[in-house]
Amino acid sequence: MPLQAVSFTQISRILELTDRLGLNREWVEIPLSPERPGLVRRLPNGKLEIIVDADQPFDDWLGSLEERIHVVQQS
C-alpha cells in the first residue's frame, strides 16, 4: 500500500541519518508528502531536499538514503 504521508517517526529516522553524516538540519528539507519516485536533490538555495518514496517500503528506502545523499553531494 502506498505511503500517504511521512510521519514524525520517519522524519526523525531520516534526521538521525543526516545528523550522523554531519549535515546541518537547517539545510535539510523533508516534505510531508511522499512522491513517486522519491528523490534526493540539491535545491537552488543550496539546501538538500529529501523526498520519501511513496511506493517503496520505508525501511528499504531509508537503507539506500545515505548512498543517494553521497551521490548528490558529489555532483
QUIVEN-V222616 format. One record per residue. N is the residue number from 0. PHI is phi as a letter, one per 30 degrees, with the letter a starting at -180 (none if undefined). Layout:
n->N phi->PHI
n->N phi->PHI
//
This chain:
n->0 phi->none
n->1 phi->d
n->2 phi->d
n->3 phi->c
n->4 phi->a
n->5 phi->d
n->6 phi->d
n->7 phi->e
n->8 phi->d
n->9 phi->d
n->10 phi->d
n->11 phi->e
n->12 phi->d
n->13 phi->d
n->14 phi->d
n->15 phi->d
n->16 phi->d
n->17 phi->d
n->18 phi->d
n->19 phi->d
n->20 phi->d
n->21 phi->i
n->22 phi->d
n->23 phi->d
n->24 phi->e
n->25 phi->d
n->26 phi->c
n->27 phi->b
n->28 phi->c
n->29 phi->b
n->30 phi->d
n->31 phi->d
n->32 phi->c
n->33 phi->d
n->34 phi->b
n->35 phi->c
n->36 phi->d
n->37 phi->d
n->38 phi->a
n->39 phi->b
n->40 phi->b
n->41 phi->c
n->42 phi->d
n->43 phi->e
n->44 phi->d
n->45 phi->j
n->46 phi->d
n->47 phi->c
n->48 phi->c
n->49 phi->c
n->50 phi->c
n->51 phi->d
n->52 phi->d
n->53 phi->d
n->54 phi->c
n->55 phi->d
n->56 phi->e
n->57 phi->e
n->58 phi->d
n->59 phi->d
n->60 phi->d
n->61 phi->d
n->62 phi->d
n->63 phi->c
n->64 phi->d
n->65 phi->e
n->66 phi->d
n->67 phi->d
n->68 phi->d
n->69 phi->d
n->70 phi->d
n->71 phi->d
n->72 phi->d
n->73 phi->d
n->74 phi->c
//
